[in-house]
Amino acid sequence: MSYTIDIGAAPANADCAQLGQTPDFERVNRFEIDAYRIGIIAIHGLPPQGCHLTSKPNRHDFGTYRTLVLHIDDEDDPAVAAYAEAVEDGLGSWIEAAISCPVEYDGNVASIPRPELDEVTIGALLTTRPGANGRFAIPAFETIHTNLSAAFPKLAETARARLADDAA
């Protein structure tokens, strides 16, 4: 039997778009959900076969808002069960995933400093890259960098190319 685990709209301690209050709510909410998916992948890797991360619409008196959910198709698979247990509490902050806040708020007004979602991933890859000696600044950086590189190989190559261009 399939079911979903609701992970939320953003990390627990982060500001997020508010239905009925944030101008251009739908666009901002979708962007935050997509960025949150990147953050979950950064920490936990891609979901194993038998589950996937997706956006779920939730109907409310003021309209529809979306949250990130883990959709589980195979609850008997131990890898799926382990992944579900790992992600069910979500993230506490964007910084846990080496992501600078993808949406900034001035009261209820949201701005998206890097409106291309790929830039969120590339930024995290550049932040967590190994030093010239091949070592990572902290152990979490190795996990984040490895997970994002595996999930988004073309963006990892773009990040490496930017570093090479900066070094030249």
C-alpha positions in Angstrom: 0.0 0.0 0.0 1.4 3.4 -0.9 1.4 6.4 1.4 3.2 9.7 1.9 5.2 11.4 4.7 4.8 15.1 4.8 8.2 16.7 5.3 6.9 20.3 5.2 7.3 23.5 3.1 10.7 24.5 4.3 13.2 23.7 7.1 11.5 23.9 10.5 13.4 27.1 11.6 13.2 28.9 8.3 10.7 31.6 7.2 8.5 30.4 4.4 5.7 31.7 2.1 2.4 32.3 3.9 -0.8 31.5 2.1 -3.0 34.5 2.0 -0.2 36.9 3.0 2.8 36.5 0.7 2.4 38.2 -2.6 2.9 35.8 -5.5 2.5 33.0 -3.1 2.2 30.1 -5.6 5.5 30.9 -7.3 7.4 31.5 -4.0 5.9 28.3 -2.4 6.8 26.2 -5.4 10.4 27.6 -5.4 10.8 26.8 -1.7 9.5 23.3 -2.1 12.0 22.7 -5.0 14.9 24.1 -2.9 13.8 22.0 0.1 13.9 18.9 -2.1 17.5 19.8 -3.0 18.3 20.2 0.7 16.9 16.8 1.6 18.9 15.2 -1.2 22.0 17.0 -0.1 21.7 15.5 3.4 20.2 12.1 2.6 20.9 11.4 -1.0 18.4 10.5 -3.7 15.5 8.4 -2.5 15.9 4.6 -3.3 13.7 2.9 -5.7 10.3 2.4 -4.1 9.9 6.0 -3.0 10.3 9.5 -4.4 10.2 13.1 -3.3 7.4 15.2 -4.7 5.3 18.3 -4.1 1.8 17.8 -2.7 -1.1 20.3 -2.9 -3.0 20.9 0.3 -6.3 22.6 0.1 -7.1 25.3 2.7 -9.9 28.0 3.1 -7.5 30.6 1.7 -6.3 28.5 -1.2 -3.9 25.8 -2.0 -0.3 25.5 -0.6 2.2 22.8 -1.3 4.5 20.8 0.9 7.3 18.4 0.2 6.4 14.8 0.7 8.1 11.4 0.4 5.7 9.2 -1.6 6.3 5.6 -0.6 5.4 2.8 -3.0 7.2 -0.1 -1.3 7.0 0.0 2.4 8.5 -3.5 2.8 11.9 -2.5 1.3 14.4 -2.0 4.1 16.2 0.8 2.1 12.9 2.7 1.7 12.1 2.3 5.4 15.6 3.6 6.3 15.3 6.6 3.9 11.8 7.4 5.2 12.9 7.3 8.8 15.9 9.5 7.9 13.9 12.2 6.1 10.6 12.3 8.1 11.8 15.1 10.4 13.0 17.2 7.5 15.7 19.9 8.1 16.0 22.4 10.9 17.6 25.1 8.7 18.9 25.7 5.2 22.4 25.9 6.4 22.3 22.2 7.4 22.3 21.5 3.7 24.9 24.2 2.9 22.1 26.2 1.1 21.9 29.9 1.5 18.4 30.9 2.2 16.7 30.6 -1.2 13.9 33.1 -0.4 14.4 36.3 1.6 11.6 38.0 3.4 10.9 41.6 4.2 7.8 41.3 6.2 5.4 39.3 4.0 7.2 40.3 0.7 9.4 37.6 -0.7 12.4 38.0 -3.0 14.4 35.2 -4.6 18.0 36.3 -4.9 18.9 33.4 -7.3 15.7 32.7 -9.3 17.3 29.8 -11.2 17.0 26.7 -9.1 20.2 25.3 -10.6 22.0 28.1 -8.8 20.8 26.9 -5.4 22.5 23.5 -6.1 25.6 25.0 -7.7 26.0 27.3 -4.7 25.8 24.3 -2.3 28.3 22.4 -4.4 30.8 25.3 -4.4 30.3 25.9 -0.6 31.1 22.2 0.2 33.8 21.6 -2.4 37.0 20.0 -1.2 40.1 22.1 -0.7 43.2 21.9 -3.0 44.4 19.0 -0.9 41.2 17.0 -1.7 39.9 17.2 1.9 36.6 18.7 3.0 36.5 21.4 5.6 34.1 19.4 7.7 32.7 15.9 7.4 29.2 17.1 6.5 30.6 18.9 3.5 31.8 15.6 2.0 28.3 14.0 2.4 26.5 17.0 0.9 29.0 17.4 -2.0 28.9 13.7 -2.7 25.1 13.5 -2.6 24.5 16.6 -4.8 27.2 15.5 -7.3 25.5 12.1 -7.6 22.0 13.6 -8.0 22.9 16.5 -10.3 26.1 15.5 -12.2 25.7 18.2 -14.9 25.5 20.9 -12.2 28.5 19.4 -10.4 30.4 19.7 -13.7 29.2 23.3 -14.0 30.5 24.0 -10.5 33.9 22.5 -11.3 34.1 24.5 -14.5 33.4 27.8 -12.6 36.2 26.9 -10.1 38.6 26.3 -13.0 37.6 29.6 -14.7 38.1 31.5 -11.4 41.5 29.9 -11.0 42.6 30.8 -14.5 
